[in-house]
Amino acid sequence: MKEYSEVWDLESIFAGGSNSAAFQERLEKLKVEIKELEEKISTWQADAAGLKEILAVMTKVDEGLSQLGAFAEALSSADVTDSQALQLDSQVMALIPEYSQVNKEFQRSLAQIPDEKWESLLEDSDLKSVAFVLGEFRRDGANFLSAAEENIIAQLKLDGQTAWSRHYDVLSGNLKVEHDNKQLSAGQAFNLMMASKDNEVRDQLFEKWEEAWGKDEQLYADTLNHIDGARLTDQKLHGNTDYLKEPREYNRLKQETLDQMWAVVAKNKQSFVEYMNRKAQLLGRQKPVWQDQEAPVVLGDFEAKHYTFSQAAEFIMENFEKFSPKMAALAKKAFEGQWIEAQDRPNKRAGGYCTGFPENQESRIFMTFGGSVNEVATLAHELGHAFHSSVMWDLPHLNQGYAMNVAETASTFAEQVVNDAAIASVTSKEEKINLLDQKLQGALAMFFNIHARYIFERSFYEARQTKVLSPKEISDLMVKAQKEAFADSLANWHPHFWAAKLHFYIDDVPFYNFPYTFGYLFSQGIYAQAKKVGGSFEDQYIALLRDTGAMTTEELAQKHLGVDLTKADFWQAGIDTILEDVKEFMELTEEYVK
C-alpha cells in the first residue's frame, strides 16, 4: 500500500515558512493592488468596461488576502509557539481597514446608480453572470455610513473586535489540563475526554476541563462581551437592530427557513433522547452525562478498528469513487500533493479545518489524526470542503463566495459516504452498534449541541444589548440553553461551554452554529438522492455546488432539489433518514440492557 505523508507542504505556497521572502513580496504587491483598486473606483464613470476592470483588480486583491491570510493561519495552527507566524497574520490584518474602506466605497457607488442605468449595465454578459453578488453589494452599499465614518469603524475594529478574537486564541492556546501526571493542551484533553472508553477517565477529565476553563472565566467573559458588544454597536450604527439580520444575509436564507428547521428538529427530539438513554445504559450510567456524547459504545469482544493515515486515505478514495470519480480524484491529488497536516504532535492547535489558496487553486487541510473511524470521517469531511472549492475555481471570482450553511453540504456529504461505507463493511453485530453510535453522534451534535449554541447566542445577544454580562450570568444562560436543547435529559451540564467553544469568538462570522445543522440536513437530502439516482448523480451534484455562490439558499434548493425550505416536509424527510439509524441502534442493543 502506498504511504502518504501526514505533514502538509506549505513550501509550494510560500517558501521559507514564517520567514518567507516570497510571502513578503506578495504582501508588498498586494498593497500596490489595493491602491490600484482605489484609483479605479475613484475614477469610475459607471460604465460596463470600467466595472469589469474594477472587478479584475478586486479579484487579485481578494485572492491575495486569502492566500496570505491562509498561509499565516496554517503556520500558527501547525505550531502555536511560532510567534513569527502571528506577526505575519498581523501584517495581513493591517491591510484590512484600507481594503474595507475601498470595498465599501465601491459598494456605495454601486448603490447610487439608478435602477434603470443598473439594468442596462447588466446587459453585458460578463456582468450578468455575477449579477447576484453585485446586487448584494448594492443592497449593502445603500446602508453604509460616510466614507470617513466607515474608515474609523474599520480602523478601530483592528484593536477592537478583531484583537479580542485574537486574544481568545492566545488564552485558549495556553490553557493546560493536568491528567495522569501530564500537562495536556486543550485539544489533547478534549480528544481524550470525549473518546476514552473509560467512564472514570472521561469523568475526571470533564471535571478538570470545566475547572480549567472556569479558572480564567473573567478573561473569557471580557473577551466575549467585547466581541459581541462591538458587533452590536456596529450594527446599531448602520441602523440595524436585528442581530440575526447579518448572519441571515451572510448565509443567504430567510428567517422563515431557519425557524422551520429548528421547529422540525425540536419536534423530533424524543427519539434521540431515547437513544441517549439507551447509550447511557450501555455505558453503565443511570442517566446520560455531558462527557459521554462522543464516548464509544464497546460491547462484547469488539475492539475498535485503528487506521493508519495511509489506510484512511485508501478507504476514503475507494468509497468516494463509488459516488463520484471526481471526488476520488480530488482526494488522490490532496494525499499525493501533501495538502493535509494530520500528524499527532505537541504544539498544534486544536480542531480541524480546510482552507483555500486561490492563487494556486489548491486547498490545505488541518487536523490531528489518531486513527479512529471518527477521525477518518473528519478527514473525509474536510476533503469534502476541498472538493467543493475545486469545482468552483474556474468560476468568476464573485461567484466562488459560498456561505457557511451550504459550505457544510459537500463536507457532510463526504463524511456520510465514509460513515456508511464503514458500517457496510462490519464483521460483527457489536462493530455495527459501535459504528451506528458514532454516526448518531453527528446527529446528536447537530440537533442538540448546535441547537444549544444557537439558543445561548440568541439569549446572550438579547442581554448584551443592555449590559455587560458577568461570568456567572453567561454560564447561567449556557446551562439554560443546554437544558432546552437537550430536552433536560442529561444528569450534568457544561456551564463554561461558552468559554471552551472557539466558534463564539470568531470576529467575522456571527452565529457560527445553525449553518452546521442546516448543512447536515441539506446534505441528507442530497445523499438520499445520490443513492437513488446512481451514476448520473455526479454531474447534478457538481452543478448544485457550483451554484452555491450565486443564489439564495431557497433558490438553490428549489432549482436543484425541487423543494421549498420554508416548509416542514424537506426537513422532516432529512430527519426521517436518521431516525432509521436510531431505530436500528435500539433494536440491535435491546438484548444488552435486559
C-alpha positions as CSV (number, residue, x, y, z in Angstrom):
1,M,0.0,0.0,0.0
2,K,1.2,3.5,-0.8
3,E,2.3,5.6,2.1
4,Y,1.1,9.2,2.3
5,S,2.8,11.9,4.3
6,E,1.0,13.2,7.4
7,V,2.7,16.6,7.2
8,W,1.5,19.2,4.7
9,D,3.5,21.0,2.1
10,L,3.4,24.8,2.5
11,E,6.7,25.4,0.7
12,S,4.9,25.3,-2.6
13,I,2.7,28.1,-1.4
14,F,5.4,30.4,0.0
15,A,8.8,29.0,0.5
16,G,10.6,29.7,3.8
17,G,7.9,29.3,6.4
18,S,7.3,32.2,8.8
19,N,10.5,33.8,7.4
20,S,9.3,33.6,3.8
21,A,10.6,36.2,1.5
22,A,8.0,35.2,-1.1
23,F,5.3,36.0,1.4
24,Q,6.7,39.5,2.0
25,E,6.9,40.1,-1.8
26,R,3.3,39.1,-2.3
27,L,2.3,41.3,0.6
28,E,4.0,44.3,-0.9
29,K,2.4,43.6,-4.3
30,L,-1.0,43.4,-2.5
31,K,-0.5,46.9,-1.1
32,V,0.0,48.2,-4.7
33,E,-3.0,46.3,-5.9
34,I,-5.2,47.9,-3.2
35,K,-4.0,51.3,-4.3
36,E,-4.7,50.5,-7.9
37,L,-8.2,49.4,-7.0
38,E,-8.8,52.6,-5.1
39,E,-7.8,54.6,-8.1
40,K,-10.0,52.7,-10.5
41,I,-13.0,53.1,-8.2
42,S,-12.5,56.8,-7.7
43,T,-12.3,57.5,-11.4
44,W,-15.1,55.1,-12.5
45,Q,-17.7,56.6,-14.7
46,A,-20.4,53.9,-14.1
47,D,-19.6,52.2,-17.4
48,A,-19.5,48.4,-18.0
49,A,-15.9,48.4,-19.2
50,G,-14.7,50.3,-16.1
51,L,-16.7,48.0,-13.8
52,K,-15.1,44.9,-15.3
53,E,-11.6,46.5,-14.8
54,I,-12.5,47.1,-11.2
55,L,-13.7,43.5,-10.7
56,A,-10.5,42.2,-12.3
57,V,-8.3,44.1,-9.8
58,M,-10.7,43.2,-6.9
59,T,-10.2,39.6,-7.7
60,K,-6.4,40.0,-7.4
61,V,-6.8,41.7,-4.1
62,D,-9.3,39.2,-2.7
63,E,-7.2,36.3,-3.7
64,G,-4.0,37.8,-2.4
65,L,-5.6,38.5,1.0
66,S,-6.9,34.9,1.1
67,Q,-3.6,33.5,0.1
68,L,-1.6,35.4,2.6
69,G,-4.1,35.0,5.5
70,A,-4.5,31.3,4.9
71,F,-0.7,30.8,4.9
72,A,-0.2,32.7,8.2
73,E,-3.1,30.8,9.8
74,A,-1.7,27.4,8.6
75,L,1.7,28.2,10.1
76,S,0.3,29.2,13.5
77,S,-2.1,26.3,13.6
78,A,0.7,23.8,12.9
79,D,2.9,25.3,15.7
80,V,1.2,27.6,18.2
81,T,4.7,28.6,19.5
82,D,5.6,30.2,16.2
83,S,5.4,33.8,17.2
84,Q,6.6,34.9,13.8
85,A,3.5,33.4,12.2
86,L,1.4,35.6,14.4
87,Q,3.4,38.6,13.1
88,L,2.6,37.5,9.5
89,D,-1.1,37.4,10.4
90,S,-0.9,40.9,11.9
91,Q,0.7,42.2,8.7
92,V,-2.2,40.8,6.6
93,M,-4.8,42.1,9.1
94,A,-3.2,45.6,9.0
95,L,-4.3,45.8,5.3
96,I,-8.0,45.0,6.1
97,P,-9.1,48.5,7.2
98,E,-7.8,50.2,4.0
99,Y,-9.3,47.5,1.8
100,S,-12.5,47.5,3.7
101,Q,-12.8,51.3,3.1
102,V,-12.1,50.9,-0.7
103,N,-14.5,48.0,-0.9
104,K,-17.3,49.9,0.8
105,E,-16.7,52.9,-1.4
106,F,-17.2,50.6,-4.4
107,Q,-20.4,49.2,-2.9
108,R,-21.7,52.7,-2.1
109,S,-21.0,53.8,-5.7
110,L,-23.0,50.8,-7.0
111,A,-25.9,51.7,-4.7
112,Q,-26.0,55.2,-6.1
113,I,-26.6,54.0,-9.7
114,P,-30.3,54.5,-10.7
115,D,-32.1,51.2,-11.3
116,E,-32.6,51.8,-15.0
117,K,-28.9,52.5,-15.5
118,W,-28.1,49.4,-13.5
119,E,-30.2,47.2,-15.6
120,S,-28.5,48.4,-18.7
121,L,-25.1,47.7,-17.2
122,L,-26.2,44.1,-16.6
123,E,-26.9,43.6,-20.2
124,D,-23.2,42.9,-20.5
125,S,-22.8,39.1,-20.4
126,D,-19.8,39.2,-18.1
127,L,-21.6,41.4,-15.6
128,K,-24.8,39.5,-15.9
129,S,-23.0,36.3,-14.8
130,V,-22.2,38.0,-11.4
131,A,-25.4,40.0,-11.1
132,F,-26.5,38.2,-7.9
133,V,-23.4,39.2,-5.9
134,L,-23.3,42.7,-7.4
135,G,-26.9,43.0,-6.3
136,E,-25.8,42.1,-2.7
137,F,-23.1,44.8,-3.0
138,R,-25.7,47.4,-4.0
139,R,-28.0,46.3,-1.1
140,D,-25.2,46.6,1.5
141,G,-23.8,49.9,0.0
142,A,-27.2,51.6,0.5
143,N,-26.8,51.1,4.3
144,F,-23.2,52.4,4.6
145,L,-22.2,55.5,6.5
146,S,-19.9,58.1,5.1
147,A,-16.5,57.0,3.9
148,A,-14.8,58.8,6.8
149,E,-17.1,57.1,9.3
150,E,-16.7,53.6,7.8
151,N,-12.9,54.1,7.8
152,I,-13.0,55.0,11.5
153,I,-15.0,51.9,12.3
154,A,-12.7,49.7,10.2
155,Q,-9.6,51.1,11.9
156,L,-11.0,50.7,15.4
157,K,-12.0,47.1,14.6
158,L,-8.4,46.1,14.4
159,D,-7.7,46.8,18.0
160,G,-11.2,46.1,19.0
161,Q,-13.3,43.2,17.7
162,T,-10.5,41.5,15.8
163,A,-8.0,42.0,18.6
164,W,-10.4,40.4,21.1
165,S,-10.8,37.4,18.8
166,R,-7.1,37.0,18.5
167,H,-6.8,37.4,22.3
168,Y,-9.1,34.4,22.7
169,D,-6.7,32.4,20.5
170,V,-3.9,33.2,22.8
171,L,-5.8,32.5,26.0
172,S,-7.2,29.1,24.8
173,G,-3.8,28.2,23.2
174,N,-2.1,28.5,26.6
175,L,-4.8,26.5,28.5
176,K,-3.5,23.3,30.1
177,V,-5.3,20.4,31.7
178,E,-3.4,18.1,34.0
179,H,-4.1,14.4,33.7
180,D,-2.1,11.3,34.6
181,N,0.9,13.5,35.5
182,K,0.9,15.2,32.1
183,Q,0.1,18.7,31.0
184,L,-2.4,18.3,28.1
185,S,-3.3,21.1,25.7
186,A,-6.9,22.0,25.2
187,G,-7.1,19.9,22.1
188,Q,-5.4,16.8,23.6
189,A,-7.6,17.0,26.8
190,F,-10.8,17.3,24.8
191,N,-10.0,14.4,22.4
192,L,-9.2,12.1,25.4
193,M,-12.2,13.3,27.4
194,M,-14.6,12.6,24.6
195,A,-13.1,9.5,23.1
196,S,-11.9,7.5,26.1
197,K,-13.6,4.1,26.6
198,D,-13.2,4.5,30.4
199,N,-16.0,6.3,32.2
200,E,-13.7,7.2,35.1
201,V,-11.2,8.9,32.7
202,R,-14.0,10.9,31.0
203,D,-15.5,11.9,34.3
204,Q,-12.1,13.0,35.8
205,L,-11.2,14.9,32.6
206,F,-14.6,16.6,32.4
207,E,-14.3,17.9,36.0
208,K,-10.8,19.2,35.2
209,W,-11.9,20.6,31.9
210,E,-14.7,22.6,33.5
211,E,-12.3,23.8,36.2
212,A,-9.6,24.8,33.6
213,W,-12.0,27.0,31.6
214,G,-13.5,28.4,34.8
215,K,-10.2,29.5,36.2
216,D,-9.9,32.4,33.8
217,E,-13.6,32.9,33.3
218,Q,-13.4,36.6,33.7
219,L,-10.9,36.9,30.9
220,Y,-13.2,34.9,28.6
221,A,-16.2,36.8,29.7
222,D,-14.5,40.1,28.9
223,T,-13.5,38.8,25.5
224,L,-17.0,37.6,24.6
225,N,-18.7,40.7,25.9
226,H,-16.4,43.0,23.8
227,I,-16.6,40.9,20.6
228,D,-20.3,40.8,20.6
229,G,-20.7,44.3,22.1
230,A,-18.6,45.7,19.2
231,R,-20.7,43.8,16.7
232,L,-24.0,45.1,18.2
233,T,-22.6,48.7,18.2
234,D,-21.6,48.3,14.6
235,Q,-25.0,47.0,13.6
236,K,-26.7,49.8,15.5
237,L,-24.6,52.5,13.8
238,H,-25.8,51.1,10.5
239,G,-29.5,51.2,11.6
240,N,-29.8,47.5,12.2
241,T,-31.5,46.5,15.4
242,D,-31.9,42.8,14.4
243,Y,-28.8,40.9,15.4
244,L,-29.8,37.9,13.2
245,K,-30.0,40.1,10.1
246,E,-26.3,39.9,9.5
247,P,-25.9,36.1,9.8
248,R,-29.1,35.6,7.7
249,E,-27.8,37.7,4.9
250,Y,-24.4,36.1,5.1
251,N,-26.0,32.7,4.8
252,R,-28.5,33.9,2.2
253,L,-31.5,32.5,3.8
254,K,-34.8,33.6,5.3
255,Q,-35.7,33.7,9.0
256,E,-38.7,31.6,8.0
257,T,-36.4,28.9,6.7
258,L,-34.3,29.0,9.9
259,D,-37.3,28.9,12.2
260,Q,-38.9,26.0,10.3
261,M,-35.7,23.9,10.5
262,W,-35.4,24.3,14.3
263,A,-39.1,23.7,14.8
264,V,-38.9,20.3,13.0
265,V,-35.7,19.5,14.9
266,A,-37.5,20.2,18.2
267,K,-40.4,18.1,17.2
268,N,-38.2,15.1,16.7
269,K,-36.1,15.1,19.8
270,Q,-37.7,12.4,21.8
271,S,-36.3,9.6,19.7
272,F,-32.8,10.9,20.2
273,V,-33.4,11.2,23.9
274,E,-34.3,7.5,23.9
275,Y,-31.1,6.8,22.0
276,M,-29.1,8.8,24.6
277,N,-30.8,6.9,27.4
278,R,-30.0,3.6,25.8
279,K,-26.4,4.6,25.3
280,A,-26.2,5.6,29.0
281,Q,-27.4,2.1,30.0
282,L,-24.8,0.5,27.7
283,L,-22.1,2.6,29.4
284,G,-23.3,1.7,32.8
285,R,-24.9,5.0,33.6
286,Q,-28.2,5.8,35.3
287,K,-28.7,8.8,33.0
288,P,-26.8,10.4,30.1
289,V,-24.0,12.8,31.0
290,W,-22.4,15.6,29.0
291,Q,-19.0,13.9,28.7
292,D,-20.5,10.8,27.1
293,Q,-21.8,12.4,23.9
294,E,-18.9,11.0,21.9
295,A,-17.9,8.1,24.1
296,P,-17.6,4.9,22.1
297,V,-20.0,2.0,22.7
298,V,-17.9,-1.1,23.1
299,L,-19.7,-4.4,23.6
300,G,-18.6,-8.0,23.8
301,D,-15.2,-8.7,22.3
302,F,-15.3,-5.8,19.9
303,E,-12.2,-3.7,19.5
304,A,-12.4,-0.5,17.6
305,K,-10.6,-0.6,14.3
306,H,-7.5,1.5,14.1
307,Y,-6.5,3.1,10.7
308,T,-3.1,4.3,9.8
309,F,-3.2,7.6,7.9
310,S,-2.4,5.8,4.6
311,Q,-5.2,3.2,5.3
312,A,-7.6,6.0,5.9
313,A,-6.6,7.6,2.6
314,E,-7.2,4.4,0.6
315,F,-10.5,3.8,2.3
316,I,-11.7,7.4,1.6
317,M,-10.6,7.3,-2.1
318,E,-12.1,3.9,-2.6
319,N,-15.5,4.9,-1.3
320,F,-15.6,8.4,-2.9
321,E,-15.1,6.6,-6.2
322,K,-18.5,4.8,-5.8
323,F,-20.3,8.2,-5.7
324,S,-18.1,10.5,-7.7
325,P,-14.9,9.7,-9.5
326,K,-14.1,13.4,-9.5
327,M,-14.3,13.4,-5.7
328,A,-11.9,10.5,-5.6
329,A,-9.5,12.2,-8.0
330,L,-9.5,15.3,-5.9
331,A,-8.8,13.3,-2.7
332,K,-5.9,11.5,-4.5
333,K,-4.5,14.9,-5.5
334,A,-4.7,16.0,-1.9
335,F,-3.0,13.0,-0.5
336,E,-0.3,12.8,-3.1
337,G,0.3,16.6,-3.1
338,Q,0.7,16.7,0.7
339,W,-2.3,19.0,1.3
340,I,-3.0,17.6,4.7
341,E,-1.5,18.3,8.1
342,A,-2.6,15.3,10.2
343,Q,0.4,14.4,12.4
344,D,-0.3,13.9,16.1
345,R,2.3,16.0,17.8
346,P,2.6,18.7,20.5
347,N,2.0,22.4,19.9
348,K,-0.6,22.0,17.3
349,R,-3.9,24.0,17.5
350,A,-7.0,22.0,18.5
351,G,-9.7,21.3,15.9
352,G,-9.6,20.9,12.2
353,Y,-10.4,23.0,9.1
354,C,-10.0,23.3,5.3
355,T,-8.6,26.5,3.8
356,G,-8.1,27.6,0.3
357,F,-5.2,29.0,-1.6
358,P,-6.8,30.6,-4.7
359,E,-3.6,31.7,-6.4
360,N,-2.6,28.0,-6.5
361,Q,-6.1,26.7,-6.9
362,E,-5.4,24.3,-4.0
363,S,-6.7,23.6,-0.6
364,R,-4.9,22.6,2.7
365,I,-6.5,20.6,5.5
366,F,-5.5,20.8,9.1
367,M,-6.4,18.2,11.8
368,T,-4.8,15.8,14.2
369,F,-5.2,12.2,13.1
370,G,-5.3,9.5,15.7
371,G,-6.6,6.5,13.7
372,S,-10.2,6.2,14.8
373,V,-13.2,5.8,12.5
374,N,-14.4,9.2,13.7
375,E,-11.1,10.8,12.5
376,V,-11.4,9.0,9.2
377,A,-14.8,10.6,8.8
378,T,-13.4,14.0,9.9
379,L,-10.7,13.7,7.2
380,A,-13.4,12.9,4.6
381,H,-15.4,15.9,5.9
382,E,-12.5,18.3,5.2
383,L,-11.8,16.7,1.8
384,G,-15.5,17.4,1.0
385,H,-14.8,21.1,1.6
386,A,-11.7,20.9,-0.7
387,F,-13.8,19.2,-3.4
388,H,-16.4,22.0,-3.1
389,S,-13.7,24.6,-3.7
390,S,-12.2,22.6,-6.6
391,V,-15.3,22.6,-8.7
392,M,-15.6,26.4,-8.4
393,W,-12.0,27.6,-9.2
394,D,-12.9,28.3,-12.8
395,L,-16.0,30.4,-12.0
396,P,-15.9,34.2,-11.8
397,H,-14.3,35.2,-8.5
398,L,-17.5,36.8,-7.2
399,N,-19.4,33.5,-7.7
400,Q,-17.0,31.5,-5.6
401,G,-18.0,33.0,-2.3
402,Y,-20.4,30.5,-0.9
403,A,-21.8,30.9,2.6
404,M,-21.2,28.7,5.6
405,N,-24.6,26.9,5.6
406,V,-24.1,25.5,2.1
407,A,-20.3,25.2,2.7
408,E,-21.2,22.3,5.1
409,T,-23.1,20.5,2.4
410,A,-20.2,18.9,0.5
411,S,-18.3,18.2,3.7
412,T,-21.2,16.5,5.4
413,F,-22.0,14.5,2.3
414,A,-18.4,13.2,2.1
415,E,-18.5,12.3,5.8
416,Q,-21.7,10.4,5.2
417,V,-20.2,8.4,2.4
418,V,-17.4,7.2,4.6
419,N,-19.6,6.6,7.7
420,D,-21.9,4.4,5.6
421,A,-19.0,2.6,4.0
422,A,-17.6,1.7,7.4
423,I,-21.0,0.4,8.6
424,A,-21.4,-1.7,5.4
425,S,-18.0,-3.4,6.0
426,V,-18.7,-4.6,9.6
427,T,-17.9,-8.1,10.5
428,S,-19.9,-8.4,13.8
429,K,-23.1,-7.1,15.4
430,E,-21.0,-5.3,18.1
431,E,-19.0,-3.5,15.5
432,K,-22.2,-2.3,13.7
433,I,-23.5,-1.0,17.1
434,N,-20.3,0.9,17.6
435,L,-20.3,2.5,14.2
436,L,-24.0,3.3,14.3
437,D,-23.4,5.1,17.5
438,Q,-20.6,7.1,16.0
439,K,-22.8,8.1,13.1
440,L,-25.6,9.1,15.5
441,Q,-23.2,11.2,17.5
442,G,-23.1,13.5,14.5
443,A,-26.9,13.9,14.6
444,L,-26.8,14.4,18.3
445,A,-24.3,17.3,17.8
446,M,-26.4,18.9,15.1
447,F,-29.8,18.6,16.8
448,F,-28.8,19.1,20.5
449,N,-25.3,20.6,20.9
450,I,-25.5,23.0,18.0
451,H,-29.1,23.9,19.0
452,A,-27.9,24.8,22.5
453,R,-25.3,27.1,20.9
454,Y,-27.9,28.8,18.8
455,I,-30.3,29.3,21.8
456,F,-27.4,30.5,24.0
457,E,-26.1,33.0,21.4
458,R,-29.6,34.5,20.9
459,S,-30.1,34.9,24.7
460,F,-26.6,36.4,25.1
461,Y,-27.2,38.9,22.3
462,E,-30.6,39.8,23.8
463,A,-29.0,40.5,27.2
464,R,-25.8,42.2,25.8
465,Q,-27.9,44.9,24.2
466,T,-28.5,46.4,27.6
467,K,-25.5,45.4,29.8
468,V,-22.1,43.6,30.1
469,L,-22.7,40.1,31.5
470,S,-20.7,38.6,34.3
471,P,-19.2,35.1,34.0
472,K,-22.0,33.7,36.2
473,E,-24.7,35.3,34.1
474,I,-23.1,33.9,31.0
475,S,-22.8,30.4,32.5
476,D,-26.4,30.5,33.6
477,L,-27.5,31.3,30.1
478,M,-25.4,28.5,28.8
479,V,-26.9,25.9,31.2
480,K,-30.4,27.1,30.4
481,A,-29.8,26.8,26.7
482,Q,-28.4,23.3,27.2
483,K,-31.3,22.2,29.2
484,E,-33.7,23.4,26.5
485,A,-31.8,21.9,23.6
486,F,-31.1,18.6,25.3
487,A,-34.7,18.3,26.5
488,D,-33.4,18.4,30.1
489,S,-32.2,14.8,29.5
490,L,-28.7,15.0,31.0
491,A,-27.5,14.4,34.5
492,N,-25.0,17.2,34.3
493,W,-24.2,20.3,32.3
494,H,-21.2,22.2,30.9
495,P,-21.6,25.7,32.3
496,H,-18.3,27.0,30.8
497,F,-19.0,25.7,27.3
498,W,-19.3,29.3,26.2
499,A,-15.6,29.8,27.2
500,A,-14.4,26.5,25.6
501,K,-16.1,26.9,22.2
502,L,-13.9,28.8,19.7
503,H,-16.9,29.5,17.5
504,F,-18.3,32.1,19.8
505,Y,-15.2,34.1,19.5
506,I,-14.9,34.3,15.7
507,D,-15.0,38.0,14.8
508,D,-16.1,38.0,11.2
509,V,-18.9,35.4,11.2
510,P,-21.6,35.8,13.8
511,F,-23.8,32.8,14.8
512,Y,-21.3,30.2,13.8
513,N,-23.7,27.4,14.7
514,F,-27.0,27.0,12.8
515,P,-25.3,26.6,9.4
516,Y,-23.9,23.3,10.6
517,T,-27.3,21.9,11.3
518,F,-28.6,23.3,8.0
519,G,-25.7,21.8,6.0
520,Y,-26.2,18.5,7.8
521,L,-29.9,18.2,6.9
522,F,-29.4,19.7,3.5
523,S,-26.8,17.1,2.7
524,Q,-29.1,14.3,4.0
525,G,-31.5,15.1,1.1
526,I,-28.7,15.2,-1.4
527,Y,-27.2,12.0,-0.2
528,A,-30.5,10.2,-0.4
529,Q,-30.9,11.4,-4.0
530,A,-27.4,10.3,-4.8
531,K,-28.2,6.7,-3.7
532,K,-31.4,6.8,-5.6
533,V,-30.1,8.3,-8.9
534,G,-26.8,6.4,-9.0
535,G,-24.3,7.1,-11.8
536,S,-25.9,10.3,-13.2
537,F,-25.7,11.9,-9.7
538,E,-22.1,13.3,-10.1
539,D,-23.0,16.0,-12.7
540,Q,-26.1,17.0,-10.9
541,Y,-24.2,17.3,-7.6
542,I,-21.4,19.4,-9.1
543,A,-24.0,21.7,-10.7
544,L,-25.5,22.3,-7.3
545,L,-22.2,23.0,-5.7
546,R,-21.2,25.4,-8.5
547,D,-24.4,27.5,-7.9
548,T,-23.8,27.8,-4.1
549,G,-22.2,31.3,-4.5
550,A,-24.7,32.8,-6.9
551,M,-28.2,32.5,-5.4
552,T,-30.1,32.4,-2.2
553,T,-30.3,29.1,-0.3
554,E,-34.0,28.8,-1.0
555,E,-33.4,29.3,-4.8
556,L,-30.6,26.7,-4.7
557,A,-32.8,24.1,-3.1
558,Q,-35.7,24.9,-5.5
559,K,-33.6,24.7,-8.6
560,H,-31.6,21.6,-7.8
561,L,-33.8,19.6,-5.4
562,G,-37.2,20.9,-6.2
563,V,-38.0,21.6,-2.6
564,D,-39.3,24.6,-0.5
565,L,-37.1,25.1,2.5
566,T,-39.8,27.2,4.3
567,K,-42.0,24.1,4.6
568,A,-41.6,21.3,7.1
569,D,-41.6,18.5,4.6
570,F,-38.0,18.8,3.5
571,W,-36.6,19.0,7.0
572,Q,-38.7,16.1,8.2
573,A,-37.6,13.9,5.3
574,G,-34.0,14.5,6.3
575,I,-34.6,13.7,9.9
576,D,-36.6,10.6,8.9
577,T,-33.5,9.1,7.3
578,I,-31.6,9.5,10.6
579,L,-34.4,8.1,12.6
580,E,-34.0,4.8,10.7
581,D,-30.5,4.6,12.2
582,V,-31.9,5.3,15.7
583,K,-34.4,2.5,15.2
584,E,-31.7,0.1,14.1
585,F,-29.5,1.0,17.0
586,M,-32.3,0.5,19.5
587,E,-33.1,-2.9,18.0
588,L,-29.5,-4.1,17.9
589,T,-28.8,-3.1,21.5
590,E,-32.0,-4.3,23.2
591,E,-30.6,-7.6,24.3
592,Y,-27.7,-5.8,26.1
593,V,-29.9,-4.0,28.5
594,K,-32.3,-6.8,29.5
